[in-house]
Amino acid sequence: MTDASPAIMPTYNRLPVTFSRGEGAVLYDTDDRAYLDGVSGIAVTNLGHQHPRVTEAVAEQASRLIHTSNLFHIGLQETVAEQLRAVTGMENMFFCNSGAEANEAAIKLARRYGDQKGIASPQIIVLDGAFHGRTLGALSATGNAKIRQGFGPLLDGFQRVAPDDLTAIETLAAEREDVVAVLVEPILGEGGIKPLGLDYLLGLRALCIEHEWLLMFDEVQTGNGRCGSTYVCEQLGVAPDVLLTAKGLGNGLPIGVCMARGIAAEQLGPGDHGSTYGGNPLCCAAAQAVLTTLAEDGVMQQAAVIREAMLSALHDHLSDTGLVKEVRGRGLMIGVQPNTPTDEIVNRGIARGLLLNIAGGDTIRVLPPLVMTTEQAGELGAGIAAILNDVAQQEGHQ
Ligand SMILES: Cc1ncc(COP(=O)(O)O)c(C=O)c1O
């Protein structure tokens, strides 16, 4: 369905629902019908809708000061930077407004690093199936040919290889002198919830050290508690040189960050990059509340509890129908790949009051908030099972 109003450019295939309010893991439409939220605004409202701490911080900040620009010191931006420093060990941060912009900052940073090394045309290694955003730099880094199609000329300077293939990267290292960085999502999100192997990531880390390349992690989707830790790199024990985030950091307020350490933290100086709104007091008030809440005992641990409740209900209601080919992901970034077609699943979810999403064409992407109760998680798992059973029956699978 396209937009009802011709005044909206029709860039989205919108679902036929409008929400008017939300509470925790539930959204209510304009007729006050409740929907269990298995999408979290695409990995954004990780603390659920109207989280009291975030709402209070945003309302209080909005009542005092929303924006000043980066011409001046912004105390809350510095506070959030210190919070991020404490949890990630990264040394400094550039604040922007979205995931794509965080990727743009990283691309510029890597190119500047190449420039400092005297490399005329620095190359960044990126992966097939990756998603880094829709602005031209981020789009050029993105591995989905369909969404790049028709927007040329795109940026040069990206070397694309298959995920989890370390040999392909070793080959590039042997053949080229101009590589400066590797940019990866530790779990490919839009690409279908595909985790990169730990051995592969450790191999990348070692190769980056050996060749003096920057290892850059795009944790726009995996981050901010979604996978059970503030960022997945903590769990994996792989420290990137550049760490990108956005989405869940503001729980709905637009904020993105490009974090850097070591030589990466020395690349951008005054006048090299900027953003009018980046890290403004309002968005940073939200981010501060999010990071403070995530640091509390038990909040991120819920990711494993909710995942288990959802998957065990899914399993119980499907028993051994064989309708699920694979379950992937970490914490509350869950990919359920069915053996059935996926084209009707989202609409069937809406009919049942469940919000779901499809990623990579063939995988149900389930992104519940950390505040979902185990009972709601059970309902979500049972609901997905019921949808798969319905689709299979219609397709004559059973
Ligand atoms: C891994 C990743 N990087 C970047 C982006 C782009 O973020 P934004 O839509 O905020 O520009 C996304 C969005 O889905 C993403 O999943």
The ligand as a Gaussian input file, in Angstrom:
#p B3LYP/6-31G(d) Opt

LIG

0 1
 C       23.577000      -1.994000      10.185000
 C       22.922000      -0.709000       9.738000
 N       23.691000       0.331000       9.393000
 C       23.151000       1.491000       9.002000
 C       21.787000       1.654000       8.925000
 C       21.229000       2.972000       8.479000
 O       20.657000       3.631000       9.556000
 P       19.665000       4.868000       9.339000
 O       18.418000       4.339000       8.735000
 O       19.487000       5.422000      10.724000
 O       20.375000       5.830000       8.452000
 C       20.951000       0.597000       9.278000
 C       19.487000       0.735000       9.180000
 O       18.751000      -0.210000       9.122000
 C       21.530000      -0.615000       9.694000
 O       20.776000      -1.673000      10.027000

